[in-house]
């Protein structure tokens, strides 16, 4: 049920500044990028905010292939609302039977439902997010120095 992603080093963002730093680093390195919202952002920030942040960052860095995942946590209503609003990929960590139904709905909309992600670099509170992203995306940092890694 979990869609596979070609990106193995996702970056958790909390702001437009984070998204732009991640995009700039990916552009520097010429690598694709997987942006993941803050945990539970489908409820706290909303799908509209997340889509606008990703759209703006992508417009400033058109050379970067960006995939983006909105974190719906374990709340099926938030995941469903995100899918209904046009979000292309949603993370849902709730019950497996609910995830199966949401995955079916996502598939009908041409979207993906994920139930897990690879370890991610979380940019919350990172003093130099662009450098942290460059190191993370370049495989030079395990995330322990420049930022913190979330499972």
SULQUI-V271179 format. One record per residue. N is the residue number from 1. SS is DSSP state (H for helix, E for strand, C for the rest). PSI is psi as a letter, one per 20 degrees, with the letter a starting at -180 (none if undefined). Layout:
# SULQUI-V271179
n: (N | N)
ss: (SS | SS)
psi: (PSI | PSI)
This chain:
# SULQUI-V271179
n: (1 | 2 | 3 | 4 | 5 | 6 | 7 | 8 | 9 | 10 | 11 | 12 | 13 | 14 | 15 | 16 | 17 | 18 | 19 | 20 | 21 | 22 | 23 | 24 | 25 | 26 | 27 | 28 | 29 | 30 | 31 | 32 | 33 | 34 | 35 | 36 | 37 | 38 | 39 | 40 | 41 | 42 | 43 | 44 | 45 | 46 | 47 | 48 | 49 | 50 | 51 | 52 | 53 | 54 | 55 | 56 | 57 | 58 | 59 | 60 | 61 | 62 | 63 | 64 | 65 | 66 | 67 | 68 | 69 | 70 | 71 | 72 | 73 | 74 | 75 | 76 | 77 | 78 | 79 | 80 | 81 | 82 | 83 | 84 | 85 | 86 | 87 | 88 | 89 | 90 | 91 | 92 | 93 | 94 | 95 | 96 | 97 | 98 | 99 | 100 | 101 | 102 | 103 | 104 | 105 | 106 | 107 | 108 | 109 | 110 | 111 | 112 | 113 | 114 | 115 | 116 | 117 | 118 | 119 | 120 | 121 | 122 | 123 | 124 | 125 | 126 | 127 | 128 | 129 | 130 | 131 | 132 | 133 | 134 | 135 | 136 | 137 | 138 | 139 | 140 | 141 | 142 | 143 | 144 | 145 | 146 | 147 | 148 | 149 | 150 | 151)
ss: (C | C | C | C | C | C | C | C | C | E | E | E | C | C | C | H | H | H | H | H | H | H | H | H | H | H | H | H | H | C | C | C | E | E | E | E | C | C | C | C | H | H | H | H | C | C | H | H | H | H | H | H | H | H | H | H | H | H | H | H | C | C | C | C | C | E | E | E | E | E | E | C | C | C | C | H | H | H | H | H | H | H | H | H | C | C | C | C | E | E | E | C | C | C | C | H | H | H | H | H | H | H | H | H | H | H | H | H | C | C | C | E | E | E | C | C | C | C | C | E | E | E | C | C | C | C | C | C | H | H | H | H | H | H | H | H | H | C | C | C | C | C | C | C | C | C | C | E | E | E | C)
psi: (h | p | q | q | q | i | p | j | m | q | p | p | q | i | r | h | g | g | g | h | g | g | g | g | g | h | g | g | i | k | q | r | p | o | p | p | r | q | p | j | h | h | g | g | h | q | h | g | g | g | g | g | g | g | g | g | h | h | h | i | m | i | i | p | o | p | q | q | p | p | o | j | c | k | o | h | h | g | g | g | h | g | g | h | i | j | p | h | p | p | p | p | k | b | q | g | h | g | h | g | g | h | h | g | g | g | h | h | j | k | r | q | p | q | i | r | q | r | p | q | p | p | j | o | j | p | h | n | h | g | g | g | g | g | g | g | h | i | j | i | p | j | i | h | g | h | a | q | p | q | none)
